[in-house]
C-alpha cells in the first residue's frame, strides 16, 4: 500500500545554511522518525528529474511498510508548462501541500489569482495543507489608500493565508522556521494525521472490493431479495354531512312541515335529524318527556318557539295524504321563523358551521338586537340538558367537534322504534329504521322507497341473504358513518352487504379492515388459522372487490411457503396459480441456491481447518 503526496510552491531558501538542496518536504522526510530511508535514497537518480522536469520525486517508507511517494514542484511556471502531467498527479494525490514564503507577496497573489482556481478544479476531495513558511520582516499594516502602492513589497498576512485556506477547504499552518518543532511536531503531526486517514480509506475500499469480487473460496450464500410491494388501498373520503344536507334540499321522506305564524308554509324537514341534534325537538315530537329532560330552559324554549297544529280545518289539510301526513308545526316567533331555513341548513350540515350561520342571520336581520336574540335561541335549541352555557364559545368549540358526535347523535335511534317508519324482517326478527336516513345514505334504498316498488308503500320489508348482525352493522354505518367488525369473517359479510346495496365507502372500510388484520398476523398464526384465504379471494372477486382480490393474490404469493401447504391452495384457478407462481416469495431460484449452499456447508470440503 502506498501514499501519494504532491507538494506545490516555493517556501524560499532563507533558512538553508549549506549548499545542499533543502526545503519543507525534504527536511520533513529527512527528520521524521516515522519515515525511513537514508539521505541518498530519498532523491531518485538524475534520470527521473530529466524525464519529469516539472516535479522532483522522492520515495521513502512510512509506518514501517507503507510506500511514501512525494512529488515536489517548487516553480509555478514549470508547473504550468506541463499541465497534463501536473493535472494527472494532482488527480491521483492522497494529500496536497501548497507552500509559500510569507515575505513574497507578489508570488502569493500570482499563485492565488492564476494557479489556485486551476488546482481547485482538479481537486478530487483530498485533504489540502497550506503552509506559510518564514518570519515576516515587515509587520506594519499596509496602507489602504487606493492610490498608494506602499504595500507592494509587504509580507503576506495571516488573514490572507486563512482566506485562501477557506477557499480550498484546507488546513492552514504557519511555520516560522524549519526546525524540529515546526517540521517534526507541527507540520509533521498534521501531515501524518492525513496519512493515517488516507490509509484507513484505502483499507476500507480494498475490503469492499474484495467482498464484491468474492476473493474467498467456496460458494457464496444466496441473497434473499425483498418481496414485491403490496398494492396500496386508497380510502374514500366521507360524505356523511353532505348526504344529510342533500336530504334537506331534495325533500324526500318529509315528516314535519314548519309554518309561519300567519300559517304560510316555510320549510319541510325530518324529525329524526332534528331530534338527533336537539332536545328541544325531542320534547316537541314526544321522543322524550319533560321529566326525562329535567331542564327548564329547554322546556321553556320549546313552549315559546313551537306549537303543533292537528286541526283538520287547517288550510291544505284536505290535500294531505291519508296514509301518514307530515306533522304541522307553527313557529311562534316571526323573526326566528324568517331565519329558520338557514338554521335548518346549519343543523343538517352537522351543526359546526357557526360563523356561516351568524353571517346568514345578519344578512336577513338588520337590527343587531334581533340578531343576538335569534342566535341565543339557536344556542338554546342546541343546548345539552343539565349543562350551563355549554355553547357560549360556539366558534371554537363547534369548529373542533360537530354536534353529531357530542350530542345525542343518530346512533341513539339505531334499532329503536322511536320515530321509526319502516321495519325490516330478518331471520324471524324485526329491526326498526328510519326512511329519511336510509334514503340519504344509500342510493339503492332511495330508489327502493321512492320508486314503483312494493317497499315504497309497505312498512314491513323482508331482507334475505344477510344475517341480522351483519344488517345491524350495515345500518350502524348508515347512521353513524363508522363500523367495527368483530373479525375478518364478519368484515367479509359486511362487505357483501355493502356491495348488495352499492355503498362503496363501506366496502373500502371492510377491505381495509381485512387487509389490516391479515398484515398484523405473524407467520405462525397464518399457518395455523382456520380461515380459508382462497375462499376469501373468490368472494372478493365475485362481489367486485377488485382492490381486495388483487391484494389477496399478492398476499398469497408473498407468503407462498405457508399457503402452498394448505389444501385450499389447489382451488386456485389456472390464472391465479400462474400469478402466484410468478410473484412468489421467496423465489424458486433462491430456494435452489439455498439448497446448494446448505449442501456445500455440510460437505467435507467445508469443514473447519482449525477443528
C-alpha positions in Angstrom: 0.0 0.0 0.0 1.3 3.5 -0.8 0.6 7.1 -0.1 1.0 9.8 -2.8 1.8 13.4 -1.7 2.0 16.3 -4.1 3.8 19.5 -2.9 3.4 22.8 -4.8 5.1 26.1 -4.3 8.4 27.7 -3.2 8.9 28.3 0.5 12.2 30.2 -0.1 15.8 29.3 1.0 16.4 31.8 3.7 16.9 29.1 6.3 19.4 26.9 4.4 22.9 27.1 5.9 24.7 24.8 3.3 24.7 24.2 -0.4 22.5 21.1 -0.3 19.1 21.3 -1.8 16.7 21.7 1.1 13.1 22.7 1.8 9.9 21.8 3.7 9.3 18.4 2.2 13.0 17.4 2.0 13.5 18.5 5.6 10.5 16.5 6.9 11.5 13.3 5.1 15.0 13.5 6.5 14.0 14.3 10.1 10.7 12.4 10.7 11.1 9.3 12.9 8.1 7.7 11.0 9.8 7.9 7.7 12.7 5.5 6.9 15.3 5.9 4.2 18.8 7.2 4.2 19.8 10.6 2.7 20.9 9.1 -0.6 17.8 7.1 -1.2 15.4 9.9 -0.9 16.3 11.7 -4.1 16.0 9.5 -7.1 18.6 9.3 -9.8 19.1 12.2 -12.2 17.2 10.5 -15.0 13.9 10.9 -13.1 14.4 14.6 -12.9 15.2 14.8 -16.6 12.3 12.6 -17.6 9.8 14.6 -15.5 11.2 18.2 -15.4 8.1 19.6 -13.6 8.4 17.6 -10.3 11.2 16.3 -8.1 10.2 12.8 -6.9 11.0 11.4 -3.5 10.4 7.9 -2.3 10.5 6.6 1.3 8.8 4.2 3.7 6.4 5.4 6.3 4.9 3.5 9.3 7.3 0.6 8.6 5.9 -0.9 5.3 3.9 1.9 3.6 5.5 3.3 0.5 5.6 7.1 0.5 5.8 8.8 -2.9 6.3 12.6 -2.9 6.2 14.8 -6.0 7.6 18.3 -5.3 7.2 21.2 -7.7 8.9 24.4 -6.4 8.4 26.5 -9.5 4.9 27.5 -10.6 6.0 28.5 -14.2 7.3 24.9 -14.8 4.1 23.5 -13.2 2.1 25.4 -15.8 4.3 24.4 -18.7 3.4 20.7 -18.4 -0.3 20.9 -17.3 -1.2 17.4 -18.5 1.3 15.8 -16.2 0.5 18.2 -13.4 -3.2 17.6 -13.6 -2.8 13.8 -13.5 -0.5 13.9 -10.5 -3.0 16.2 -8.6 -5.9 14.0 -9.5 -4.1 10.9 -8.1 -2.8 12.6 -5.0 -3.8 11.4 -1.5 -2.6 14.7 0.1 -1.7 18.1 -1.4 0.7 20.6 0.2 0.8 24.2 -1.0 3.8 26.2 0.2 4.7 29.9 0.0 7.0 32.4 1.7 5.3 35.0 3.8 7.7 37.7 2.6 6.9 37.2 -1.1 3.5 38.8 -1.5 3.9 39.2 -5.3 4.3 35.5 -5.8 1.5 34.7 -3.4 -1.0 36.9 -5.3 0.1 35.5 -8.6 -0.4 31.9 -7.3 -3.8 32.9 -5.8 -5.1 34.5 -8.9 -3.7 32.3 -11.6 -3.0 28.8 -10.2 -5.3 28.2 -7.3 -8.5 28.2 -9.5 -6.9 25.7 -11.8 -5.9 23.4 -8.9 -9.4 23.8 -7.3 -11.0 22.3 -10.4 -8.6 19.4 -10.5 -9.0 18.5 -6.8 -10.8 15.2 -6.0 -11.9 15.5 -2.4 -8.4 15.1 -1.0 -7.0 16.9 2.1 -5.0 20.1 1.4 -2.4 21.7 3.7 -1.4 25.3 3.2 2.0 26.1 4.8 3.0 29.7 5.3 6.8 29.5 5.8 9.1 32.2 7.3 9.1 35.1 9.7 7.5 38.3 8.5 10.1 41.0 8.0 7.6 43.9 7.8 4.8 43.6 10.4 3.4 47.1 9.8 -0.1 47.4 8.4 -0.1 48.3 4.7 -1.7 51.5 3.5 -5.3 51.1 2.5 -5.4 54.1 0.2 -6.3 53.1 -3.4 -3.7 55.4 -4.8 -0.9 54.2 -2.6 1.5 51.5 -3.6 3.4 51.3 -0.4 2.2 47.7 0.4 3.5 46.1 -2.8 6.7 44.8 -1.1 5.0 43.9 2.3 4.5 40.4 3.7 1.6 38.1 3.3 -0.7 38.5 6.3 -2.2 35.7 8.3 -5.7 36.8 7.3 -4.8 36.3 3.6 -3.5 32.8 4.2 -6.6 31.8 6.2 -8.9 33.2 3.5 -7.0 31.1 0.9 -7.3 28.0 3.1 -11.1 28.6 3.4 -11.4 28.9 -0.3 -9.8 25.4 -0.8 -11.3 23.9 2.3 -7.6 23.4 3.5 -5.7 23.3 6.8 -3.7 26.4 7.4 -0.3 26.2 9.1 2.3 28.9 9.9 5.9 27.6 10.1 8.2 30.4 11.4 11.3 28.2 10.8 12.3 24.8 9.5 13.4 23.4 12.9 12.4 20.2 14.7 9.4 21.8 16.4 7.7 23.3 13.3 8.7 20.5 11.0 8.5 17.4 13.2 5.7 18.2 15.6 3.6 20.9 13.9 3.7 20.2 10.2 4.6 16.5 10.6 1.7 15.9 13.1 -0.9 17.3 10.6 0.6 15.5 7.6 0.8 12.2 9.5 -2.8 12.6 10.6 -3.9 12.9 6.9 -1.6 10.0 6.0 -3.4 7.7 8.6 -6.8 8.9 7.2 -5.7 8.0 3.7 -4.5 4.6 4.8 -7.8 3.9 6.6 -9.8 4.9 3.5 -7.7 2.8 1.2 -8.0 -0.2 3.5 -11.8 0.2 3.6 -12.1 0.4 -0.2 -9.9 -2.6 -0.5 -12.1 -4.7 1.8 -15.2 -3.6 -0.1 -13.6 -4.5 -3.4 -12.6 -7.9 -2.0 -16.1 -8.6 -0.9 -17.6 -7.6 -4.2 -15.1 -9.7 -6.2 -15.7 -12.7 -3.9 -12.0 -13.2 -3.3 -12.6 -16.0 -0.8 -13.0 -19.6 -2.0 -16.3 -21.5 -1.9 -19.9 -20.9 -2.7 -21.4 -17.6 -1.6 -24.6 -17.7 0.4 -27.6 -16.7 -1.7 -29.0 -13.2 -1.3 -32.7 -13.1 -0.5 -34.4 -10.4 -2.4 -37.2 -8.3 -0.9 -40.8 -9.3 -1.6 -42.8 -7.2 -4.1 -44.6 -4.2 -2.6 -48.2 -4.9 -1.8 -50.8 -2.8 -3.6 -51.8 0.4 -1.9 -55.5 0.7 -1.0 -56.8 4.2 -1.2 -59.6 5.2 1.3 -62.7 7.0 0.1 -63.5 10.3 1.8 -66.6 10.6 4.0 -69.7 12.3 2.6 -71.7 11.9 5.7 -72.6 15.6 6.3 -73.2 16.2 2.6 -75.6 13.2 2.4 -77.7 14.7 5.3 -77.5 18.2 3.8 -78.8 16.9 0.5 -81.7 15.3 2.3 -82.9 18.7 3.3 -82.6 20.0 -0.3 -84.4 17.1 -2.0 -87.3 17.0 0.5 -87.7 13.2 0.4 -89.4 11.3 3.2 -90.5 14.5 4.8 -92.5 14.0 8.1 -92.6 17.6 9.5 -93.6 20.9 8.0 -92.9 24.3 9.6 -95.3 27.2 9.2 -95.2 30.9 9.7 -97.5 32.4 12.4 -99.7 33.5 9.5 -100.0 29.8 8.5 -97.7 30.2 5.5 -95.5 27.2 4.8 -91.8 27.8 5.4 -89.8 24.7 5.1 -90.1 20.9 5.2 -87.8 18.7 7.4 -87.3 15.3 9.1 -87.9 14.5 12.7 -85.1 12.0 13.0 -82.4 14.6 12.0 -83.8 17.4 14.2 -84.1 15.1 17.3 -80.5 13.8 16.7 -79.2 17.3 17.4 -81.7 19.0 19.7 -83.5 18.0 22.9 -86.0 20.8 22.1 -87.2 18.8 19.1 -87.1 15.6 21.1 -89.5 17.2 23.6 -91.6 18.7 20.8 -92.1 15.4 18.9 -92.7 13.4 22.2 -89.4 11.4 21.9 -88.7 12.4 25.5 -90.9 13.7 28.3 -90.2 16.8 30.4 -89.4 14.6 33.4 -86.7 12.8 31.3 -85.1 16.0 30.2 -85.3 17.9 33.5 -84.1 21.2 32.1 -86.5 24.2 32.5 -84.7 26.3 29.8 -85.2 23.6 27.2 -88.9 23.2 28.2 -89.5 26.9 28.1 -87.7 27.3 24.7 -89.9 24.5 23.2 -93.1 26.2 24.5 -92.1 29.7 23.4 -91.0 28.8 19.9 -93.2 26.0 18.6 -96.7 24.7 18.6 -98.1 21.6 16.9 -101.3 22.0 14.8 -103.5 19.0 14.4 -106.6 20.9 13.3 -108.4 19.1 10.4 -109.7 22.5 9.2 -106.1 23.7 8.7 -105.6 25.2 5.1 -104.3 22.5 2.8 -105.2 19.6 5.2 -107.6 18.1 2.7 -104.8 17.7 0.1 -102.6 15.8 2.6 -102.3 12.0 2.0 -104.5 9.9 4.2 -101.7 7.5 5.0 -99.3 9.3 7.3 -99.3 13.1 6.7 -96.4 15.3 7.8 -96.7 16.9 11.2 -97.6 20.6 11.1 -95.5 22.9 13.4 -96.3 26.6 13.9 -93.2 28.8 14.6 -94.4 31.4 17.0 -91.5 33.8 16.7 -91.7 35.6 13.4 -88.0 36.7 13.4 -86.9 33.2 14.2 -89.2 31.8 11.5 -87.6 34.1 8.9 -84.2 32.6 9.6 -85.5 29.0 10.0 -84.3 27.8 6.6 -80.7 29.0 7.4 -80.9 27.4 10.9 -82.1 24.0 9.5 -79.4 24.1 6.9 -76.9 24.7 9.7 -78.3 21.7 11.6 -78.3 19.4 8.6 -74.8 20.3 7.7 -73.6 18.9 11.0 -74.1 22.0 13.2 -70.5 23.1 13.1 -70.6 26.0 10.5 -71.4 28.5 13.2 -69.8 31.6 11.6 -71.7 31.0 8.4 -75.0 30.8 10.3 -74.2 34.1 12.1 -73.4 35.8 8.8 -76.7 34.5 7.2 -78.8 35.8 10.1 -77.1 39.2 10.0 -78.0 39.5 6.2 -81.7 38.9 6.9 -82.0 40.8 10.2 -80.5 44.3 10.1 -81.1 45.1 13.8 -78.2 43.8 16.0 -80.6 43.2 18.9 -82.8 40.9 16.7 -79.6 39.1 15.5 -78.5 38.5 19.1 -82.0 37.3 20.1 -82.2 34.7 17.3 -78.7 33.4 17.9 -79.4 32.9 21.6 -82.5 30.9 20.7 -80.4 28.7 18.4 -78.0 28.1 21.3 -80.9 27.1 23.5 -82.1 24.7 20.8 -78.7 23.1 20.7 -78.3 23.1 24.5 -77.5 19.8 26.3 -79.7 19.2 29.4 -78.1 20.0 32.7 -75.2 22.0 31.2 -74.9 25.7 31.8 -73.7 27.9 28.9 -72.3 24.9 27.1 -72.4 26.8 23.8 -71.0 30.1 25.0 -67.9 29.8 22.7 -69.5 28.2 19.7 -67.0 29.5 17.2 -64.1 27.5 18.6 -65.9 24.6 20.2 -68.2 23.6 17.3 -65.4 24.0 14.7 -63.5 21.4 16.7 -66.3 18.9 17.2 -69.6 18.7 15.3 -72.8 18.3 17.3 -73.5 15.0 15.6 -70.8 13.5 17.8 -71.1 15.2 21.2 -74.9 15.3 21.5 -77.4 12.5 21.2 -76.4 11.7 17.6 -78.2 9.4 15.2 -76.8 6.3 17.0 -79.4 7.0 19.8 -82.1 5.9 17.3 -80.4 2.9 15.8 -82.6 -0.3 16.1 -85.1 1.6 18.3 -88.8 2.1 17.5 -88.8 5.9 18.3 -89.8 7.8 15.1 -89.3 4.7 13.1 -91.4 4.5 9.8 -90.1 1.2 8.4 -89.4 -2.2 9.8 -87.0 -4.8 8.3 -87.8 -8.5 8.9 -84.6 -10.6 9.1 -84.3 -14.2 10.2 -87.6 -14.1 12.1 -86.8 -10.9 14.0 -87.6 -7.3 13.2 -85.3 -4.2 13.0 -86.9 -0.8 13.1 -85.3 2.0 11.0 -86.0 5.5 9.6 -86.6 6.0 5.8 -85.0 9.5 5.8 -81.6 8.3 7.0 -81.7 5.2 4.6 -82.6 7.4 1.6 -80.0 10.0 2.4 -77.2 7.5 2.9 -77.9 4.7 0.4 -78.9 5.2 -3.3 -80.3 1.7 -3.6 -82.7 2.3 -0.7 -83.5 5.8 -2.1 -84.6 4.2 -5.3 -86.4 1.4 -3.5 -88.5 3.8 -1.2 -89.2 6.4 -3.9 -89.8 4.2 -7.0 -92.6 2.0 -8.1 -91.7 -0.9 -5.8 -93.5 -2.8 -3.2 -91.2 -1.4 -0.5 -92.3 2.2 -1.3 -95.8 1.5 0.2 -95.0 -1.2 2.7 -93.9 -0.7 6.3 -92.6 -4.3 6.8 -89.8 -5.2 4.4 -88.2 -8.6 4.4 -84.4 -8.9 3.9 -82.8 -12.1 2.5 -79.2 -13.3 2.2 -77.9 -11.3 5.2 -77.7 -12.1 8.9 -79.3 -9.9 11.5 -75.8 -9.0 13.0 -74.5 -8.1 9.5 -77.5 -5.9 8.7 -77.3 -4.1 12.0 -73.7 -3.3 11.3 -74.7 -2.0 7.9 -77.4 0.2 9.5 -74.8 1.4 12.1 -72.6 2.6 9.3 -75.5 4.4 7.6 -76.5 6.1 10.9 -73.0 6.9 12.3 -70.6 6.7 9.3 -68.5 4.2 11.1 -68.4 0.5 11.8 -66.2 -2.0 13.7 -66.5 -5.6 12.5 -65.6 -8.3 15.1 -63.3 -10.2 12.8 -62.3 -11.0 9.2 -65.3 -13.2 8.6 -67.7 -10.5 9.8 -66.0 -7.9 7.8 -66.4 -10.0 4.6 -70.1 -10.5 5.3 -70.5 -6.7 5.8 -68.6 -6.1 2.5 -71.0 -8.4 0.7 -74.0 -6.5 2.2 -72.4 -3.2 1.2 -71.9 -4.5 -2.3 -75.6 -5.6 -2.4 -76.7 -2.0 -1.5 -73.9 -0.3 -3.5 -72.3 1.6 -0.6 -68.8 1.9 -1.9 -67.2 3.6 1.0 -68.3 0.9 3.4 -66.8 -1.7 1.0 -63.5 0.1 1.2 -63.7 0.2 5.0 -64.2 -3.5 5.1 -61.4 -4.1 2.6 -59.0 -2.0 4.7 -60.1 -3.9 7.9 -59.4 -7.3 6.3 -56.0 -6.2 5.0 -55.0 -4.7 8.3 -56.0 -7.9 10.2 -54.1 -10.1 7.8 -51.0 -7.9 7.8 -50.8 -7.9 11.6 -50.8 -11.7 11.8 -47.4 -13.4 12.4 -46.3 -16.3 10.2 -47.1 -18.9 12.8 -50.7 -17.6 13.2 -51.1 -17.6 9.4 -50.0 -21.2 9.2 -52.4 -22.4 12.0 -55.5 -20.2 11.3 -58.7 -21.9 10.0 -59.6 -19.0 7.7 -59.7 -20.1 4.0 -57.8 -17.4 2.3 -58.6 -18.8 -1.2 -62.3 -18.7 -0.4 -61.9 -15.1 0.8 -60.2 -14.3 -2.6 -63.0 -15.9 -4.6 -65.7 -14.0 -2.6 -63.8 -10.7 -3.1 -63.8 -11.4 -6.9 -67.4 -12.4 -7.0 -68.6 -9.3 -5.3 -66.4 -7.0 -7.4 -64.0 -6.1 -4.7 -61.1 -5.6 -7.1 -58.7 -3.9 -4.7 -59.1 -6.7 -2.1 -58.8 -9.5 -4.6 -55.6 -8.1 -6.1 -54.1 -7.6 -2.6 -55.0 -11.1 -1.5 -53.3 -12.6 -4.6 -50.1 -10.7 -3.7 -50.5 -11.7 0.0 -50.7 -15.4 -1.0 -47.6 -15.0 -3.3 -45.7 -13.2 -0.6 -46.5 -16.0 2.0 -46.1 -18.8 -0.6 -44.4 -21.3 1.7 -47.3 -21.1 4.1 -50.3 -21.1 1.8 -48.8 -23.6 -0.7 -49.0 -26.3 2.1 -52.7 -25.7 2.7 -55.3 -27.9 0.8 -57.3 -24.9 -0.4 -54.2 -23.8 -2.4 -55.3 -26.3 -5.0 -58.6 -24.4 -5.5 -56.8 -21.5 -7.2 -57.7 -21.1 -10.8 -55.1 -21.5 -13.5 -54.7 -17.8 -14.0 -54.5 -17.2 -10.2 -52.0 -20.0 -9.8 -49.8 -18.6 -12.6 -49.8 -15.2 -11.0 -48.8 -16.6 -7.6 -46.0 -18.7 -9.1 -44.7 -15.7 -10.9 -44.7 -13.4 -7.9 -43.9 -16.0 -5.2 -41.5 -15.1 -2.4 -39.0 -16.5 -1.8 -38.5 -17.3 -5.5 -37.8 -20.8 -6.7 -34.3 -19.8 -7.9 -33.5 -18.6 -4.3 -34.6 -21.9 -2.8 -32.4 -23.9 -5.3 -29.4 -21.7 -4.4 -30.1 -22.1 -0.7 -30.3 -25.9 -1.1 -26.9 -26.0 -2.9 -25.3 -23.8 -0.3 -26.6 -25.9 2.6 -25.3 -29.0 0.8 -21.9 -27.3 0.4 -21.8 -26.3 4.1 -22.5 -29.8 5.3 -20.0 -31.4 2.9 -16.5 -32.4 4.0 -14.9 -29.8 1.8 -16.2 -27.0 4.0 -15.0 -28.4 7.4 -13.1 -26.1 9.7 -9.4 -26.5 9.3 -8.7 -25.4 12.9 -11.0 -28.0 14.5 
